[in-house]
Amino acid sequence: MRPHLFLATAILGVATVHAATVDSYKHSIEQWRSGRVERLTAADGWLSLIGLEWLKPGDNRVGSAADNDIVLKAGPAHLGTVTLAQDGSLRMQLASGSSATIDGKAVTGAALIDDAHVSADGSPTLVSFGAANFYVIDRDGRKALRVKDGDAATRRNFVGISYFPIDPSWRIVANWVPFEPPHKLEIGSVIGTIDKVDVPGKAVFRHDGHIYELLPYQEEPGGDLFFVIADRTSGKETYGAARFLYAALPKDGKVILDFNKAYNPPCAFTPFATCPLAPPENRLDMRITAGEKKYAGGHD
């Protein structure tokens, strides 16, 4: 009886260890999801967007009144004037009585630095008015006001995120094939721009007997690998344009693709974002039944 008892104990022990490992993994994904929702629903998160307003050269009168060049959905009737000079530089002159601030300071006017021209550890100049604010973004030389409001309807009416069940089998260890030199990849966006990015290599993995490849880029030098992907669930169970996935840098020729962390881009929640689209190279002929599903309160 003793050998049989030992065998049963050993088997049970293995099963217990395996179950504990799975439970620990599922808990880590649940924590990741919680942090993701917390960032999304923050007062300055993506759900707070209320405008994407493109600037014309010269003076742009800004405010909530209808007689402005750019009519905001929040704030004073006449906030002030944003001037876009021929050299691309920007300046904000606040209207008298607007009670607005620029980078937290009660000034009458100041230069504005857009998101493409900030220093490595800096932020674009923030113009704040009540619960709302804006800063300038640069997309292919075109500049726009990215307007946020902590009281945005999209934030107040957030309906939560739906997910595929957490499945450890979708945490895939892929082979990493480096490119020397890096390859170029064209990434389109929902606003019609095309960026050429450097691809440091490709992740190659097997699923259900088939081989697949994904091409990442890095949003900043030395940063994590960033994948913009689509698959056969896209436009049906998941957001049509793309989903995003980050992966840590390769180690020992391997890179971990955890599709349980595949998530919707900001454009799934708001029409005021400028998200990249999945390139043809990353549109996989497979169903990735992991990660975030299509947002029930969004658009496609």
Protein Blocks (a to p, Z undefined) as FASTA:
>chain_A
ZZmmmmmmmmmmmmmmmmmmmmmmmmmmmmmmmmmmmmmmmmklmklpgbdcdddehjdd
ddjbfkbmbdcfedcfblbdcdddfkopacddddehklpaeehiacfbdcdddfklccfk
lccddddehjbccddddeehiacdddddfkbfklmmogbjadddddfklmccdddddddd
ddddddddfkopacddddfbdcdddeehiacddddddfbghiacddddddfknoilmcfk
bccddddddeehiacddfklgccdfklmockbccdcddfklmccbdddehjdddfklcZZ
